[in-house]
Amino acid sequence: MNMMSVILSGVELANPVIPASGTFGFGEEMSGWYDLNCLGAISFKGTTREARYGNPLPRIAECGNYGMINAVGLQNPGIEEVLKNQLPRLRELYKGVIIANVSGFSVEDYRYVCGLLDSEERVSLIEVNVSCPNVHNGGMAFGTTAEAAAEVTRAVRAVTKKPVYMKLSPNVTDIVPIACACADAGADGLCLINTVLGMRIDIRRRMPVIANRYGGYSGKGIFPISLRMVNQVARGLLQAGYEQVPIIGCGGVETAEDVIEMMMAGASAVEVGAANLRNPMVCKEIIERLPEVMRELGIAELREIVGACA
């Protein structure tokens, strides 16, 4: 048995390292750096029903060595183009597990895109981003209430037999009831966290740095927050009786040690996000370092440490 392999809802990954959606494009951009087949899985760029240009420029604000703020606005070519061209090109480059990240602005958007993905054999899992603004509910993100998150989960669950992972927002008072509501509505797993709402100001111009004013803060500065939330959800799911709902941990992961820590908190696999933008080799470096860290800590198989501190 591969000592680094992990299982997500019956899907085996050679290792737990997954480039997070939005930081790896559709793989082609990163394939010049290394052989993508070393990765446990790839979560491709967030995809919507229609093509989107995204938010106005500027969209990025750096936060020193601790991360960045972005308000890209889900720029993507739309599901039809992804199925026709992007996904086939990704499969040519990468033979492993592909995760489709889906975004939407109405329940029908999610239902439509996930329904198309259901028959796509190249996609193994669907990751549903519920941090998007609900255009039918005053712009409030779907993931900010248990009821709205559960509604999206039920809608997606009804149109696909593929494992469905709901990607949750940290911008809530208590993430555990939302996670449990998604599990109760049929989610096979969860991914957390998405970015934390943040802001930077240009003190010379006295203006927000990014045109959207606020954006998603990501990078190593949010690692303690993501670790805490993964642990809270892992414990909450167990206490509520949801023992078979795996978690993909995400937020500030940059090292092999971070991966171990996230898995001990309760994650079955780990996504690497903003670190890809600072160091395109980071996922490969983490994977190569993991066996050494496992030996140092006396870990025979990564699966055995999942939830060690839950």
N, C-alpha and C positions, 0 to 999 in steps of 0.2 A: 504493500500500500504506500502511496506517495505521502510522506509525512507532512507535506504542506497542503494537501488537497482539502477542500471544504465542500459542503453540500448546501445548496439553496433550493428548497422545495423540489427535491429529487434531481436537480441539475448539478452535476459535479464540475467544480472548477479546480484546475491544477494547483492553484494557490489563491489566497484571498484578496489579491491586489487588483483593483478595478479603477481605471481612470474615470473620474466623475464626468457626467454629462456637462457640456459647456466648456470643458477645459481641454478637450481632445478632438474636437471637430467630429469628422466621420472617419478618423484614423489615418487618412491619406496624408494629412499634414505632418503627422508624427512618424510615419513609416521610414522617412529618410534618416532618422536618428538611431533606430534599432529595430530588430525583428519583433513585430508586435505579438508574435505567437508565444512569447514568454509570459504574457499577461494572463491573469485568471479569467478575466472577462473584460469587455469594453461596453460602457454605457454611452451610446452615441448622442450627438447634439440634440437638445430638446426640440421636438417636432410638433408642429401644430397642423390644424386642418388646411389652412391656406398659408402661402408663402408670406413671410414677414421681413420687412427691412429692419425693424427694431426701433429703438429710441434714438432721438437726435444726439449728435456729438456735442461735446465730449462725453464718453460713457465710462471712462476708467479713472479712478483716483488711487494713487499709491499711498500706502500707510507704512512707510519705512520698511523695516525688516519683519513686520508683524502681519502683513497681508495687503489686501487691496479692497476697494469698493468698486462694484460694477453695476451698471444699469443698462446692459446690452439690449434688453427688451425682447428676448427670445427670437433673435434674427435666425431664420432658417428658410429653406426652400419649399417647405410644405410637404405633406405626407406623400402626395403623388410622385413628386420628384425624388423623394428619398427612396421609395419603393422601386422606382424605375432605374435610377442611376447610382445614388449614393450607397445604398445597401449592397448591390452587386459588386461595386468597387471595393467596399470594405471586406466582403467575403473573399475576394481575390487576394487580399493582403493578409487576412487573419482567419484562421480555421477554428478558433475557440468559441467561447460562449459570447453571444451578442445580446445586450440588453437594450431595448428600445425605450428611450425616455420620451414621454408624451406630456404635452401641455395643452391647455385649453382655456377658453373664456366663457364657456357655458357647459352644462352637463352634456348637451348634445355634441359639442366639439369632442369631448373625451370619448363619448360613445362611438362616434363616427371613426375616429382615428384608430382606436383599439379594435374596432370591428374589422378594419382593413388588415391590421397586423395579425389578427387571429389565424389567418391562413398563410402567413409568411413563415415558411419553414426555417429560414435563416435566423429568425429571432427566437431566443429561448425563454426570455422573461420580459415582462413589460413593467417599466418603472413610471409611475404616474405622479407627476409634479402637481401638488395641490396648493402651491404657493402663488398661483396665478389669480388675478382679480376677477371676480365673478361679475360680468357685465350686467347680469340680471338682478344683482343684489347690491347695487350702489358701489361696486368696485371692491368690496371686501373680499379678501383672499379666501378661496374654498377651504384652505387648511386651518383657518382661525377658529372654526367651530366644529364640534363633534358631529353635529347634524349635517353640515355641508360636506364635510369630508366623507361621511358615511354615504351620502347621496351619490357622490362621484364613484365611490367604491362599488356600490350596488349596480350602478349603470355600466361600469366597465366589466364587472364580474358577469353580467348578463350577456355580454357579446363576445367573450373570449374564454377559451379553455386553458390558455397559457397562464403560468403563475403571475399573479399581479402583486407588485410591491408599491405601496403608497409612500411617496417621498414627502415628509412632513416639514412644516415650517417651525422654526424656533421662536417666532415672534408671537408667542401666546403666553397666557398666564400659567397654564398647566397643560403640558403636552400629553400626559398619560391618558386622560379620558378620550382625547382625540385618537390616540393610537388604539385604544381598546374598542372605540366605535368603528374604526376601520376593520379591525380583526373580526368584530361581530358582523359586519356587513359583507364579509367574504374575502378580505385581503389575505393573500398567502404569506406576505411578509411586509416589512416596513424598511424604509431607508430614511435615516436622519443623522444630521440635520441639513436643511438647506441654509442659505446665507442669513446672517443677522443684519437687520436694518441699520444702516449707518450713514454718516455724512462727513464731508470735508469741506472747508471753506478756504478760498483764496483770500488771504488777509490783505493783500495789496489791492485787489479789485473789489473786495467786500462782497463777493459773490460765491455761491456754491461752486465747487470744482466741476461737478458733473451737471449736465443740462437738466437731468431729471430731478435735481436737488438731492434726493435720497437714493441710496442703492444698497445692494447686498454686500456686506462685509464678510470676507473669507480669508483664509490663511491661518498661520499657526497661532495667531492671537485668539482664535475662537476654539482651539482644541479643548481647553478645560470645560467650556460650555457644552460642546458636542459630546464629550465623554460623560459629563453629568447627565445629559438628557438620554443618551443611550442606556446608561445604567438605570435611570428612573423608569424608562419604558420597559426594559428587560424585567425589572423587579415587578412593575405594575402588571405586565402581561402574565407573569407566573402567579401572582396573587389573585388575578382574575380568572385563572384556569386556562389561559391560552398558552399551552406548552409547545405548540408546534408552529409558532409564528417567528421565523428567523428575522434578524435585523442586519441590515447593511449599515455600518457606521461610517459617517462622513463629516468632515469639518476640521480642518487644520492638520491633517495627517501629513507628515513629511519624512518620517523615518521608520525603519523596521521596528524599533522600540515602540513607536506610536501605534503600529499595527497590533503588536502584542497587547498593549495597554487597552486599546479599543476592544479587542476580542475578550479580554478578561472582564471588561465592563458589561459584555453581553452580546457583542456583534459576532455574527457568523462569517462575515466578509467585510472588507473595508474599501471605501472609495477614496482616491487621492484627487483633490481638486486643484486649488490655486497653485500648489507646488509645481504642477506641470508647466505653468506659465513662467515660473522663475527658473526652472531647471527641467528641460524636456526629457532628461534621462532619469528622472527621479523614480518612476515606477520600476524600471529595470534595476536600478541601484537598490531599492528596497527589497525586491525579490531575491537578488543575489546575496544580500546581507541577512535575510531571515534565517537560513539554516545555522549560521554562526551564532545568532542571538538565541535561537532555540537550544543549541548545545550549551551555551553559557548558563541558561536558565533551567536546564534539565527537562526540556519539553520534547517528548518523543513524537507527538502528533499535535498539530495545531487545533484539531477538533476538540482535544481534551481540555483546552483552556477556555472555551467559550462559556462566558457567564461565571467564571471562577470567583468574581467579586459581585455577582448579582444577588 
